[in-house]
């Protein structure tokens, strides 16, 4: 898993569940916004999602 070497180098938190964080968060946004029409799926949402994912994976 690519996150283990990154965690050892101190680039990611060792306790971070990246599958839960990244896969579920990305598919959640996609599912609700695109497939169900909950809200628009646009560049602003994509930027916010990327910022959220990057921020959540950084070391505390």
C-alpha positions in Angstrom: 0.0 0.0 0.0 1.6 3.3 -1.0 0.5 5.1 2.2 2.7 2.9 4.4 6.1 4.2 3.0 4.7 7.8 3.1 3.7 7.3 6.8 7.1 6.0 7.6 8.7 9.0 6.0 6.4 11.2 8.1 4.4 12.5 5.1 1.1 11.0 6.3 -0.3 10.1 9.7 0.4 6.5 10.5 -3.1 5.9 11.9 -4.9 7.3 8.9 -7.4 5.0 7.2 -6.9 6.2 3.6 -9.4 3.8 2.1 -12.1 5.1 4.4 -11.0 8.7 4.0 -10.3 8.9 0.3 -12.5 6.3 -1.3 -15.6 6.9 0.8 -15.3 10.6 0.7 -14.8 10.8 -3.1 -17.5 8.3 -3.9 -19.9 10.0 -1.4 -19.5 13.4 -3.1 -19.8 11.7 -6.5 -22.9 9.7 -5.5 -24.9 12.4 -3.9 -24.0 15.3 -6.2 -23.8 13.5 -9.6 -26.0 10.5 -9.5 -28.7 11.7 -7.1 -28.6 15.4 -8.2 -28.2 16.5 -4.5 -26.1 19.5 -5.5 -23.9 20.6 -8.4 -20.6 18.8 -9.1 -18.3 21.5 -10.4 -14.8 22.9 -10.1 -15.5 24.5 -6.8 -16.7 21.2 -5.3 -13.7 19.4 -6.8 -11.3 21.9 -5.3 -12.9 21.7 -1.9 -12.8 17.9 -2.0 -9.1 17.9 -2.9 -8.3 20.4 -0.2 -10.2 18.3 2.3 -8.5 15.1 1.3 -5.0 16.6 1.3 -5.6 18.4 4.7 -6.9 15.2 6.3 -3.9 13.1 5.3 -1.3 15.5 6.6 0.5 14.7 9.9 -1.1 16.1 13.0 
